[in-house]
């Protein structure tokens, strides 16, 4: 799972993924990097996870986006 942008690469970017108990299982500042469904080298349980993204383009206000992503294999 990774973010994409039709407006180019943001100046600042953060992606967080949380399990259903609110534990952070993934964090990156690299928009190109993506979550491979693991935590500390082990496969995460199948199910629904919450993602949160913070980003801004040069000279623009920071925007926030969050939703669910379902992990399947």
MOPAC internal coordinates of N, CA, C and O (Angstrom, degrees):
PM7 1SCF
backbone

  N    0.0000 0     0.00 0     0.00 0    0    0    0
  C    1.4494 1     0.00 0     0.00 0    1    0    0
  C    1.5138 1   107.91 1     0.00 0    2    1    0
  O    1.2310 1   120.78 1   -50.85 1    3    2    1
  N    1.3329 1   116.11 1   129.15 1    3    2    1
  C    1.4633 1   119.66 1   175.43 1    5    3    2
  C    1.5141 1   109.59 1  -150.45 1    6    5    3
  O    1.2310 1   120.98 1   -17.59 1    7    6    5
  N    1.3045 1   115.74 1   162.41 1    7    6    5
  C    1.4635 1   121.95 1  -179.80 1    9    7    6
  C    1.5176 1   110.25 1   -86.93 1   10    9    7
  O    1.2310 1   121.15 1   -27.69 1   11   10    9
  N    1.3074 1   115.40 1   152.31 1   11   10    9
  C    1.4663 1   122.11 1   173.30 1   13   11   10
  C    1.5264 1   108.02 1  -130.29 1   14   13   11
  O    1.2310 1   121.05 1   -18.31 1   15   14   13
  N    1.3233 1   115.59 1   161.69 1   15   14   13
  C    1.4523 1   120.44 1  -179.79 1   17   15   14
  C    1.5195 1   109.65 1  -144.02 1   18   17   15
  O    1.2310 1   120.95 1   -47.79 1   19   18   17
  N    1.3149 1   115.79 1   132.21 1   19   18   17
  C    1.4576 1   120.85 1   175.52 1   21   19   18
  C    1.5228 1   111.09 1   -85.33 1   22   21   19
  O    1.2310 1   120.35 1   167.58 1   23   22   21
  N    1.3343 1   116.93 1   -12.42 1   23   22   21
  C    1.4551 1   121.65 1  -176.62 1   25   23   22
  C    1.5186 1   114.28 1  -100.83 1   26   25   23
  O    1.2310 1   119.88 1  -162.15 1   27   26   25
  N    1.3308 1   117.83 1    17.85 1   27   26   25
  C    1.4548 1   120.62 1  -178.16 1   29   27   26
  C    1.5116 1   111.95 1    95.72 1   30   29   27
  O    1.2310 1   121.20 1     8.72 1   31   30   29
  N    1.3181 1   115.32 1  -171.28 1   31   30   29
  C    1.4570 1   121.44 1  -179.15 1   33   31   30
  C    1.5330 1   109.01 1   -89.05 1   34   33   31
  O    1.2310 1   119.71 1   -53.91 1   35   34   33
  N    1.3294 1   118.16 1   126.09 1   35   34   33
  C    1.4625 1   120.11 1   179.05 1   37   35   34
  C    1.5298 1   111.67 1   -65.34 1   38   37   35
  O    1.2310 1   121.23 1   -25.42 1   39   38   37
  N    1.3190 1   115.26 1   154.58 1   39   38   37
  C    1.4618 1   120.99 1   176.14 1   41   39   38
  C    1.5300 1   110.38 1   -67.58 1   42   41   39
  O    1.2310 1   120.68 1   138.50 1   43   42   41
  N    1.3205 1   116.31 1   -41.50 1   43   42   41
  C    1.4618 1   122.49 1   177.39 1   45   43   42
  C    1.5215 1   108.22 1  -128.05 1   46   45   43
  O    1.2310 1   121.02 1   -39.74 1   47   46   45
  N    1.3268 1   115.66 1   140.26 1   47   46   45
  C    1.4505 1   120.75 1  -176.62 1   49   47   46
  C    1.5240 1   109.83 1  -150.70 1   50   49   47
  O    1.2310 1   120.34 1   -44.19 1   51   50   49
  N    1.3180 1   116.96 1   135.81 1   51   50   49
  C    1.4636 1   122.56 1   173.96 1   53   51   50
  C    1.5181 1   108.09 1  -142.02 1   54   53   51
  O    1.2310 1   120.83 1   -46.88 1   55   54   53
  N    1.3288 1   116.01 1   133.12 1   55   54   53
  C    1.4611 1   122.44 1   175.37 1   57   55   54
  C    1.5174 1   108.50 1  -122.41 1   58   57   55
  O    1.2310 1   120.78 1   -51.21 1   59   58   57
  N    1.3228 1   116.11 1   128.79 1   59   58   57
  C    1.4565 1   122.59 1   176.97 1   61   59   58
  C    1.5229 1   108.46 1  -123.32 1   62   61   59
  O    1.2310 1   120.42 1   -37.37 1   63   62   61
  N    1.3372 1   116.81 1   142.63 1   63   62   61
  C    1.4590 1   121.72 1   174.26 1   65   63   62
  C    1.5200 1   107.84 1  -128.71 1   66   65   63
  O    1.2310 1   121.26 1   -47.14 1   67   66   65
  N    1.3445 1   115.19 1   132.86 1   67   66   65
  C    1.4602 1   122.53 1  -176.76 1   69   67   66
  C    1.5283 1   109.92 1  -122.89 1   70   69   67
  O    1.2310 1   120.96 1   -33.71 1   71   70   69
  N    1.3330 1   115.77 1   146.29 1   71   70   69
  C    1.4593 1   119.47 1   174.49 1   73   71   70
  C    1.5272 1   109.57 1   -80.75 1   74   73   71
  O    1.2310 1   120.21 1     0.95 1   75   74   73
  N    1.3235 1   117.20 1  -179.05 1   75   74   73
  C    1.4653 1   120.50 1  -174.68 1   77   75   74
  C    1.5151 1   113.78 1   -68.52 1   78   77   75
  O    1.2310 1   119.72 1   167.05 1   79   78   77
  N    1.3169 1   118.14 1   -12.95 1   79   78   77
  C    1.4574 1   122.24 1   176.95 1   81   79   78
  C    1.5255 1   112.04 1   -97.20 1   82   81   79
  O    1.2310 1   120.52 1  -178.06 1   83   82   81
  N    1.3301 1   116.62 1     1.94 1   83   82   81
  C    1.4585 1   120.45 1   178.74 1   85   83   82
  C    1.5059 1   115.07 1    88.36 1   86   85   83
  O    1.2310 1   120.01 1  -172.03 1   87   86   85
  N    1.3341 1   117.59 1     7.97 1   87   86   85
  C    1.4622 1   120.97 1   177.65 1   89   87   86
  C    1.5322 1   109.87 1   -80.56 1   90   89   87
  O    1.2310 1   120.83 1   -48.96 1   91   90   89
  N    1.3189 1   116.01 1   131.04 1   91   90   89
  C    1.4666 1   119.97 1   178.75 1   93   91   90
  C    1.5297 1   108.94 1   -72.88 1   94   93   91
  O    1.2310 1   120.70 1   -57.22 1   95   94   93
  N    1.3404 1   116.28 1   122.78 1   95   94   93
  C    1.4630 1   120.97 1   179.70 1   97   95   94
  C    1.5214 1   112.36 1  -108.78 1   98   97   95
  O    1.2310 1   120.13 1   169.04 1   99   98   97
  N    1.3494 1   117.35 1   -10.96 1   99   98   97
  C    1.4615 1   119.52 1  -179.40 1  101   99   98
  C    1.5251 1   109.15 1  -158.38 1  102  101   99
  O    1.2310 1   121.16 1   -35.49 1  103  102  101
  N    1.3273 1   115.38 1   144.51 1  103  102  101
  C    1.4648 1   122.06 1   175.74 1  105  103  102
  C    1.5221 1   108.28 1  -151.90 1  106  105  103
  O    1.2310 1   120.52 1   -42.84 1  107  106  105
  N    1.3292 1   116.62 1   137.16 1  107  106  105
  C    1.4565 1   120.75 1   174.89 1  109  107  106
  C    1.5193 1   110.33 1  -151.17 1  110  109  107
  O    1.2310 1   121.24 1   -26.71 1  111  110  109
  N    1.3213 1   115.24 1   153.29 1  111  110  109
  C    1.4659 1   122.89 1   171.79 1  113  111  110
  C    1.5173 1   110.56 1  -105.94 1  114  113  111
  O    1.2310 1   120.10 1  -179.70 1  115  114  113
  N    1.3214 1   117.41 1     0.30 1  115  114  113
  C    1.4605 1   123.64 1  -176.48 1  117  115  114
  C    1.5232 1   109.44 1  -101.40 1  118  117  115
  O    1.2310 1   120.24 1   -67.77 1  119  118  117
  N    1.3262 1   117.14 1   112.23 1  119  118  117
  C    1.4529 1   120.68 1  -177.70 1  121  119  118
  C    1.5248 1   112.27 1   -64.37 1  122  121  119
  O    1.2310 1   119.87 1   151.44 1  123  122  121
  N    1.3107 1   117.85 1   -28.56 1  123  122  121
  C    1.4584 1   122.22 1  -179.36 1  125  123  122
  C    1.5261 1   111.35 1   -73.85 1  126  125  123
  O    1.2310 1   120.50 1   148.88 1  127  126  125
  N    1.3281 1   116.65 1   -31.12 1  127  126  125
  C    1.4692 1   120.70 1   179.39 1  129  127  126
  C    1.5249 1   109.16 1   -70.37 1  130  129  127
  O    1.2310 1   120.74 1   -27.70 1  131  130  129
  N    1.2960 1   116.19 1   152.30 1  131  130  129
  C    1.4562 1   120.51 1   178.57 1  133  131  130
  C    1.5194 1   110.70 1  -137.26 1  134  133  131
  O    1.2310 1   121.27 1   -16.85 1  135  134  133
  N    1.3136 1   115.18 1   163.15 1  135  134  133
  C    1.4583 1   121.59 1   179.06 1  137  135  134
  C    1.5117 1   108.76 1   -84.45 1  138  137  135
  O    1.2310 1   120.36 1   -50.58 1  139  138  137
  N    1.3127 1   116.93 1   129.42 1  139  138  137
  C    1.4672 1   121.87 1  -178.38 1  141  139  138
  C    1.5239 1   113.32 1   -98.52 1  142  141  139
  O    1.2310 1   120.11 1  -167.24 1  143  142  141
  N    1.3174 1   117.40 1    12.76 1  143  142  141
  C    1.4578 1   121.12 1   177.54 1  145  143  142
  C    1.5097 1   114.27 1    81.58 1  146  145  143
  O    1.2310 1   120.72 1  -161.23 1  147  146  145
  N    1.3403 1   116.22 1    18.77 1  147  146  145
  C    1.4599 1   119.45 1   179.42 1  149  147  146
  C    1.5251 1   110.45 1  -119.31 1  150  149  147
  O    1.2310 1   121.48 1   -17.34 1  151  150  149
  N    1.3332 1   114.77 1   162.66 1  151  150  149
  C    1.4542 1   122.76 1   174.30 1  153  151  150
  C    1.5136 1   107.09 1  -140.52 1  154  153  151
  O    1.2310 1   120.90 1   -58.23 1  155  154  153
  N    1.3257 1   115.88 1   121.77 1  155  154  153
  C    1.4676 1   122.53 1  -177.83 1  157  155  154
  C    1.5315 1   111.78 1    52.63 1  158  157  155
  O    1.2310 1   120.99 1  -141.85 1  159  158  157
  N    1.3453 1   115.71 1    38.15 1  159  158  157
  C    1.4599 1   121.03 1   175.50 1  161  159  158
  C    1.5156 1   115.77 1    84.63 1  162  161  159
  O    1.2310 1   119.71 1   179.84 1  163  162  161
  N    1.3261 1   118.15 1    -0.16 1  163  162  161
  C    1.4616 1   121.62 1  -179.84 1  165  163  162
  C    1.5208 1   110.25 1  -115.22 1  166  165  163
  O    1.2310 1   120.56 1   -33.44 1  167  166  165
  N    1.3323 1   116.54 1   146.56 1  167  166  165
  C    1.4593 1   121.25 1   178.00 1  169  167  166
  C    1.5219 1   110.68 1   -62.29 1  170  169  167
  O    1.2310 1   120.74 1   -46.26 1  171  170  169
  N    1.3264 1   116.19 1   133.74 1  171  170  169
  C    1.4602 1   121.12 1   174.90 1  173  171  170
  C    1.5256 1   109.00 1   -77.79 1  174  173  171
  O    1.2310 1   121.18 1   -21.51 1  175  174  173
  N    1.3244 1   115.34 1   158.49 1  175  174  173
  C    1.4523 1   120.48 1   176.50 1  177  175  174
  C    1.5227 1   109.59 1   -64.31 1  178  177  175
  O    1.2310 1   120.84 1   -33.69 1  179  178  177
  N    1.3241 1   116.00 1   146.31 1  179  178  177
  C    1.4541 1   120.45 1   174.47 1  181  179  178
  C    1.5194 1   107.97 1   -65.53 1  182  181  179
  O    1.2310 1   120.69 1   -34.35 1  183  182  181
  N    1.3198 1   116.28 1   145.65 1  183  182  181
  C    1.4551 1   119.28 1   179.02 1  185  183  182
  C    1.5082 1   112.48 1   147.27 1  186  185  183
  O    1.2310 1   121.67 1    14.40 1  187  186  185
  N    1.3059 1   114.42 1  -165.60 1  187  186  185
  C    1.4637 1   121.98 1  -175.37 1  189  187  186
  C    1.5223 1   110.11 1   -94.66 1  190  189  187
  O    1.2310 1   121.30 1   -45.86 1  191  190  189
  N    1.3197 1   115.11 1   134.14 1  191  190  189
  C    1.4633 1   123.63 1   177.36 1  193  191  190
  C    1.5220 1   108.10 1  -125.65 1  194  193  191
  O    1.2310 1   120.70 1   -25.12 1  195  194  193
  N    1.3111 1   116.28 1   154.88 1  195  194  193
  C    1.4645 1   121.90 1   178.24 1  197  195  194
  C    1.5180 1   108.46 1  -102.72 1  198  197  195
  O    1.2310 1   120.76 1   -46.99 1  199  198  197
  N    1.3271 1   116.16 1   133.01 1  199  198  197
  C    1.4602 1   119.00 1   172.90 1  201  199  198
  C    1.5169 1   109.49 1  -114.15 1  202  201  199
  O    1.2310 1   121.58 1   -31.08 1  203  202  201
  N    1.3183 1   114.58 1   148.92 1  203  202  201
  C    1.4563 1   122.56 1   178.42 1  205  203  202
  C    1.5232 1   107.41 1  -134.68 1  206  205  203
  O    1.2310 1   120.78 1   -48.40 1  207  206  205
  N    1.3181 1   116.12 1   131.60 1  207  206  205
  C    1.4633 1   121.52 1  -179.21 1  209  207  206
  C    1.5188 1   108.94 1  -124.94 1  210  209  207
  O    1.2310 1   121.02 1   -45.44 1  211  210  209
  N    1.3251 1   115.65 1   134.56 1  211  210  209
  C    1.4636 1   123.20 1   171.56 1  213  211  210
  C    1.5198 1   106.77 1  -119.12 1  214  213  211
  O    1.2310 1   120.31 1   -47.91 1  215  214  213
  N    1.3218 1   117.01 1   132.09 1  215  214  213
  C    1.4665 1   119.15 1  -179.49 1  217  215  214
  C    1.5199 1   111.04 1  -156.35 1  218  217  215
  O    1.2310 1   121.26 1   -21.88 1  219  218  217
  N    1.3110 1   115.20 1   158.12 1  219  218  217
  C    1.4548 1   120.56 1   169.58 1  221  219  218
  C    1.5255 1   109.70 1  -154.36 1  222  221  219
  O    1.2310 1   121.73 1   -30.89 1  223  222  221
  N    1.2986 1   114.30 1   149.11 1  223  222  221
  C    1.4608 1   121.55 1   173.90 1  225  223  222
  C    1.5256 1   107.86 1   -95.18 1  226  225  223
  O    1.2310 1   120.23 1   -22.04 1  227  226  225
  N    1.3162 1   117.17 1   157.96 1  227  226  225
  C    1.4617 1   122.70 1  -175.70 1  229  227  226
  C    1.5311 1   111.13 1   -48.95 1  230  229  227
  O    1.2310 1   121.13 1   -54.34 1  231  230  229
  N    1.3288 1   115.44 1   125.66 1  231  230  229
  C    1.4556 1   121.53 1   177.28 1  233  231  230
  C    1.5152 1   114.93 1    75.95 1  234  233  231
  O    1.2310 1   119.46 1  -175.94 1  235  234  233
  N    1.3070 1   118.64 1     4.06 1  235  234  233
  C    1.4661 1   122.10 1  -177.84 1  237  235  234
  C    1.5244 1   110.55 1  -109.62 1  238  237  235
  O    1.2310 1   120.63 1   -18.09 1  239  238  237
  N    1.3139 1   116.41 1   161.91 1  239  238  237
  C    1.4546 1   122.99 1   179.44 1  241  239  238
  C    1.5304 1   110.72 1   -72.89 1  242  241  239
  O    1.2310 1   120.56 1   -32.17 1  243  242  241
  N    1.3302 1   116.54 1   147.83 1  243  242  241
  C    1.4658 1   121.58 1   177.41 1  245  243  242
  C    1.5210 1   110.00 1   -65.93 1  246  245  243
  O    1.2310 1   121.21 1   -43.70 1  247  246  245
  N    1.3335 1   115.29 1   136.30 1  247  246  245
  C    1.4605 1   121.54 1   177.59 1  249  247  246
  C    1.5192 1   108.77 1  -116.03 1  250  249  247
  O    1.2310 1   121.41 1   -24.64 1  251  250  249
  N    1.3241 1   114.92 1   155.36 1  251  250  249
  C    1.4589 1   121.96 1  -177.60 1  253  251  250
  C    1.5274 1   108.88 1  -128.12 1  254  253  251
  O    1.2310 1   121.23 1   -39.87 1  255  254  253
  N    1.3169 1   115.25 1   140.13 1  255  254  253
  C    1.4559 1   121.47 1   179.66 1  257  255  254
  C    1.5151 1   107.88 1  -141.19 1  258  257  255
  O    1.2310 1   120.07 1   -44.75 1  259  258  257
  N    1.3183 1   117.47 1   135.25 1  259  258  257
  C    1.4639 1   120.05 1   174.94 1  261  259  258
  C    1.5195 1   109.25 1  -146.45 1  262  261  259
  O    1.2310 1   121.42 1   -28.65 1  263  262  261
  N    1.3240 1   114.88 1   151.35 1  263  262  261
  C    1.4541 1   121.68 1  -178.45 1  265  263  262
  C    1.5145 1   107.72 1  -169.52 1  266  265  263
  O    1.2310 1   120.60 1     9.72 1  267  266  265
  N    1.3067 1   116.46 1  -170.28 1  267  266  265
  C    1.4617 1   122.03 1   178.31 1  269  267  266
  C    1.5116 1   110.54 1  -107.52 1  270  269  267
  O    1.2310 1   121.38 1   -27.32 1  271  270  269
  N    1.3240 1   114.96 1   152.68 1  271  270  269
  C    1.4606 1   122.21 1   171.97 1  273  271  270
  C    1.5302 1   105.95 1  -135.56 1  274  273  271
  O    1.2310 1   120.68 1   -41.37 1  275  274  273
  N    1.3345 1   116.30 1   138.63 1  275  274  273
  C    1.4606 1   120.82 1  -178.92 1  277  275  274
  C    1.5255 1   109.09 1  -102.38 1  278  277  275
  O    1.2310 1   120.73 1   -54.81 1  279  278  277
  N    1.3165 1   116.21 1   125.19 1  279  278  277
  C    1.4483 1   121.86 1   178.53 1  281  279  278
  C    1.5268 1   109.55 1   -87.87 1  282  281  279
  O    1.2310 1   120.20 1   -60.35 1  283  282  281
  N    1.3216 1   117.22 1   119.65 1  283  282  281
  C    1.4588 1   124.26 1   175.79 1  285  283  282
  C    1.5103 1   108.28 1  -131.22 1  286  285  283
  O    1.2310 1   120.54 1   -23.93 1  287  286  285
  N    1.3158 1   116.57 1   156.07 1  287  286  285
  C    1.4572 1   120.63 1   176.36 1  289  287  286
  C    1.4989 1   109.79 1  -129.25 1  290  289  287
  O    1.2310 1   120.10 1   180.00 1  291  290  289

